């Protein structure tokens, strides 16, 4: 049975994956941050989160190029901290990448339900899983080409949005009631800023998933740094662009509790019958599709890598005989996602909607993974100075330290404002750790992996 993935991806395809994984966050979800922090408070939160992600990606790239492994953070943490570190990173990454797709699938379903109200949106969500699992099954080359196409289209649409609403934008609109419903900064603004952090994270969530395609990259030491650095810069520009332009075209409070802030902002400028508006609504779907498709690609590689290393049953490490893709891992993540979509019990948990709970779980996994990845970077610098590093984190140790510190701030905010979901996250981790402890023989029997072993 083959355990190797084909090396077919260049820097443009990897850039498309990195940006495509995230770009749905520019279309929906982030505006809920205005509800708790106001436009100016959320701007502060977004600056903090963007700083965290920028310093994180420039640091994370060192790990991705030195250890180009489909497991991504799991591989780095295992090499730095051994099997227990690998478990924590693998579990956190799996939670992030398995729980993000059902949230996006529900958004796709809700969008299509507007056009086809007679069909349950959950069936649209299920159909999205079937289509994009199949697309990933038939080959990474085809999947990456599709990802690049929809990502470029989604970026074009965001730029069109900014250009069309620009004539109706004013600074007065953006700053009105800009601090947690008040025009002035006060003590109430600080809790609002921290409460809005998860929605700022949604702007950038999952960009690190491109590392999971590292084994399929041609010349990863060159292509990964190019993809990551251009990817994070692309996303920072788009995030601040859509937020600032949407917030200044009218009363932003009308956009703070809806899933389609961009069409509604454009409607305020061009009117309900404008062709620009209809184009935004339809092409906006591509932003959701790009992230949904890209994250499916990411979770399949994570499940594949964990199974190959013995952290999950070996059956999920199998590759399709015809297409050489991790087909069983694709299906396994899909089953979990579809179960989440149809588990209405989640709606009542913590007093939030199904989508909000799934998003929160995904963000919790992401923040834990970011922290252990930065810790692994520091550890490997000390324990393996001889490890080949064709790319080194700029301004080390300042950049990874900033990413680590801001990650701790974000995690603290998440725990404070999402206590019940944090408890659920810990319960799931405890159950997973129980499985981990009972399957030591499974890991011992796994094929040796030189990238996961420390040198010397």
Secondary structure by P-SEA (a helix, b strand, c coil): ccccccccccaaaaaaaaaaacccccccccccccccccaaaaaaaaaaaaaaaaaaaaaaaaaaaacccccaaaaaaaaaccaaaaaaaaaaaaaaaaaaaaaaaaaaaaaaaaacccccaaaaaaaaaaaaaaaaaacaaaaaaaaaaaaaaaaaaaaaaaaaacccccccccccccccccccccaaaaaaaaaaaaaaaaacccccccccccccccccccaaaaaaaaaaaaaaaaaaaaaaaaacccccccccccccaaaaaaaaccccccaaaaaaaaaaaaaaaaaaaaaaaaaaaaaaaaaaaccccccccccccccccaaaaaaaaaaaaaaaaacccccccccccaaaaaaaaaaaaaaaaaaaaaaaaaaaaaccccccccccccaaaaaaaaaaaaaaaaaaaaaaacaaaaaaaaaaaaaaaaaaaacaaaaaaccccccccccc
